[in-house]
Amino acid sequence: MKINRTKNCLCPLSALKISIALLALGVCAHAKDEVMISPPVNNLQNLVQEAYSKFKEENGGKNAQYIPYLASVPSHLFGVVIATTDGQIFAAGDVDYGFAIESVSKPFTMCLVMQEQGEQVIIEKIGVEPTGLPFNSVTAIEELKARSVNPLVNAGAIASVSLIKAANADERWNKILDFYSKLAGEKLPLNEEVYQSESATNQHNRGIAELLFSYDRLYCDPLEACDIYTKQCSVNVTAKQLAIMGATLANGGVNPITKIRCLDAKYIPKILAVMLTAGFYDEAGIWSWTTGLPAKTGVGGGIVAVVPGKMAIVGFSPPLDESGNSVRGAKAITYIDESLDLNLFDGCK
């Protein structure tokens, strides 16, 4: 995108950047239940459309192959969404297509654990350090003292599920699904086909659960925890719904559409810190270097990035790079991030 740098006027995008920067000065998610931002509507919609058009013909990557259902999802699907903290939605492409949330679910279950038991439980019973190893690594469990390590790898995510307060498996599952639905502002469904496909191929995760249990780092029956984690990853979500979930984090825990508080604002910085350091599989470092945004990605093709106090940006497309991140989705979010100077560390220049 080219910016007109004439002496006496600002192009629309420059004006948008300034308006967001000025609004950000007055934002405090901890002081209010609602954090408001009112960027020019046409400019954000145009930017989302530009990002979609720029990368819709990108043909890099391929669908996840180790889960049969995901391998069969049409690879041409692509959607881009911005959801702001005052409830505006800007979208282009396949933003109403329901896809499996997969690992993008992990920070949201972490949110529920913290809302029920406080932040210290994450430190004491899971951990928050990146592993430096693949997201489903058994080696990390054996070699690292925390065992479960952090909530955004499979071991830590299964441990998060086991920490949900519940008398039985049904209650545990319903609490997770209800919480996700509250964040999205509407009822989210379980994709039964995804669940069955993943249940037939989740032997590795079952092994992780049993290993954690052997180290006293799992807090319910291991097969129950693994099964509910599999269901959690099989929740269907659209790019629009995922953007609202992300915007709820950006808005200090208040859903910007329903205005319902889903999460205490005091937990948001902790959640975003883990997303920034461990949310992008094996590319968390380069993602943080490039965009400066907390984000979580999943092998279903979804990515949600959070700009605190301002917005969430979602990119969805099934073809993944070698690390498991949506190729088109990552490029679209990066384009929007750079166009609006959203990098959280740019203020240090």
Order of alpha helices (4+ residues) and beta strands (2+ residues): alpha-alpha-alpha-beta-beta-beta-alpha-alpha-alpha-alpha-alpha-alpha-alpha-alpha-beta-alpha-alpha-alpha-beta-beta-beta-alpha
